[in-house]
Amino acid sequence: RERERERERERERERERMKERRPESQYAVTPHIAEFWNTVSNFPFIFIGIVRLCTASSCGELRFLYQLYTAAGVCSAFHHASPFRWRWTLLVDWIPIGLTVLQVFIRLDLLATVSVVSWFKVSLALGTLLVDHILEFLPVPWGHVAWHVLAALAVDAAYQDACDMGHVRRSFGCLPARGVAE
């Protein structure tokens, strides 16, 4: 009996803990967007991605990476805005992220072009994700918002390093950017 009571108390504590770590309050800011701040925090992916796609050199690989980057922002925003959260929208959110990770594993040599500053940015973004999702230290929704913004800036910096080093253009026979000597 005592064990059973202790288990029940433990389950109750776990339920209370889960209530505290729920996602952002649904429809708290506007009745049209489920998680407003998590949705809006994806706009750096979308904005930077569109700008880079419009100004990128003719390199197909860089364009593909930025297409995935933009898709990650759109899909994540859709997931956080959707009233169907945690069903099929989570899969929609993760598909472009998974494809990006796959692309990095296919082209590990691109990692060699990432600068120390960009690695620091990537580490900061991943650290924020870790602190938010595993250690649960940051307040909801601001940890996840910080993750989105830092990830957008870090990934863009890493992609730009690859472009600036000329690695992407050389390895795929793309046209050089203006002012870059081959």
C-alpha positions in Angstrom: 0.0 0.0 0.0 2.7 2.4 0.9 4.5 1.7 -2.4 1.3 2.3 -4.3 0.8 5.7 -2.5 4.4 6.7 -3.3 4.0 5.8 -6.9 0.8 7.8 -7.1 2.5 10.8 -5.5 5.3 10.4 -8.0 2.9 10.4 -10.9 1.1 13.5 -9.5 4.5 15.3 -9.2 5.3 14.3 -12.8 1.9 15.6 -14.0 2.5 18.9 -12.3 6.0 19.1 -13.8 4.6 18.5 -17.3 2.0 21.2 -16.8 4.8 23.6 -16.1 6.7 22.6 -19.2 3.8 22.7 -21.6 4.4 24.4 -24.9 3.5 28.1 -25.2 0.0 28.8 -24.2 -2.3 28.1 -27.1 -4.0 31.2 -28.8 -2.8 33.5 -26.0 -1.8 36.4 -28.3 -4.2 36.0 -31.2 -7.0 33.6 -31.9 -5.5 32.7 -35.3 -2.1 31.4 -34.3 -1.7 28.5 -31.7 1.8 29.5 -30.5 2.4 33.0 -31.6 5.9 33.6 -30.4 7.2 30.2 -31.6 5.6 30.9 -34.9 7.0 34.4 -35.3 10.5 33.3 -34.3 10.7 31.3 -37.5 10.6 34.5 -39.6 14.4 34.9 -39.6 14.7 31.6 -41.4 12.1 32.7 -44.0 13.4 36.2 -44.5 17.1 35.4 -44.6 16.4 32.4 -46.8 14.5 34.4 -49.3 17.1 37.2 -49.4 19.9 34.6 -49.9 18.0 32.8 -52.6 17.5 36.1 -54.4 21.1 37.1 -54.1 22.9 33.8 -54.2 25.4 33.0 -56.9 24.3 30.5 -59.5 25.6 27.6 -57.4 23.0 24.8 -57.2 24.1 23.4 -53.9 24.0 26.7 -52.0 20.6 27.4 -53.5 19.4 23.9 -52.4 20.7 24.5 -48.8 18.9 27.8 -48.7 15.7 26.2 -50.1 15.9 23.7 -47.2 16.7 26.5 -44.8 13.6 28.5 -45.9 11.4 25.4 -45.9 12.5 24.7 -42.3 11.3 28.1 -41.3 8.0 27.8 -43.2 7.3 24.2 -41.9 8.2 25.1 -38.3 6.1 28.2 -38.4 3.2 26.1 -39.8 3.7 23.5 -37.0 3.7 26.1 -34.2 0.7 28.0 -35.7 -1.4 25.0 -36.5 -4.3 23.9 -34.3 -3.3 20.3 -35.2 0.0 20.4 -33.2 1.7 17.2 -32.2 0.0 15.2 -34.9 1.3 15.2 -38.5 2.5 18.8 -38.2 5.5 17.7 -36.2 6.6 15.5 -39.1 6.1 18.5 -41.5 8.3 20.5 -39.1 11.1 17.9 -39.0 11.3 16.9 -42.7 13.4 19.9 -43.9 15.6 19.8 -40.8 16.3 16.1 -41.4 17.0 16.7 -45.1 19.5 19.4 -44.1 21.3 17.2 -41.6 21.4 14.4 -44.3 22.9 16.9 -46.7 25.6 17.8 -44.2 26.4 14.1 -43.6 26.6 13.6 -47.4 29.0 16.6 -47.7 31.1 16.4 -44.6 33.8 18.4 -46.3 31.6 21.5 -46.1 32.1 21.5 -42.4 35.8 22.3 -42.9 34.8 25.7 -44.4 32.9 26.8 -41.3 34.8 29.5 -39.4 35.5 29.5 -35.6 33.0 32.3 -35.2 30.3 30.4 -37.0 31.1 27.2 -35.0 30.6 29.3 -31.8 27.2 30.5 -33.1 26.2 26.9 -34.0 27.4 25.8 -30.5 25.4 28.6 -28.9 22.3 27.6 -30.8 22.6 23.9 -30.0 23.4 24.8 -26.3 20.2 26.8 -26.2 18.2 23.9 -27.6 19.8 21.6 -25.0 19.0 23.9 -22.1 15.5 24.5 -23.3 14.5 20.9 -24.2 16.5 18.7 -21.9 17.5 20.8 -18.9 14.2 22.8 -19.1 16.0 25.8 -17.6 14.6 28.6 -19.9 11.1 29.8 -19.5 8.4 28.8 -22.0 8.3 30.0 -24.8 11.4 32.1 -24.7 13.9 29.2 -24.8 12.4 27.8 -28.0 12.1 31.3 -29.5 15.8 31.9 -28.7 16.6 28.5 -30.3 14.8 29.4 -33.6 16.5 32.8 -33.9 20.0 31.6 -32.9 19.7 28.6 -35.2 18.7 30.8 -38.2 21.7 33.1 -37.6 24.1 30.3 -37.0 23.2 28.2 -40.0 23.2 31.2 -42.3 26.7 32.1 -41.0 27.9 28.6 -41.7 26.5 28.6 -45.2 28.0 32.0 -45.9 31.4 30.6 -44.8 31.2 27.8 -47.3 30.3 30.4 -50.0 33.0 32.8 -49.0 35.7 30.1 -49.0 34.7 29.4 -52.6 34.4 25.7 -51.6 30.9 25.3 -52.9 31.6 27.0 -56.2 34.9 25.1 -56.9 33.6 21.6 -56.0 30.4 22.0 -58.1 31.7 24.0 -61.0 29.4 27.0 -60.1 30.1 30.4 -61.4 32.2 32.5 -59.0 30.5 35.3 -57.1 31.4 38.8 -58.1 34.8 39.9 -56.8 35.9 36.3 -55.9 39.0 35.2 -57.6 39.3 31.5 -58.5 
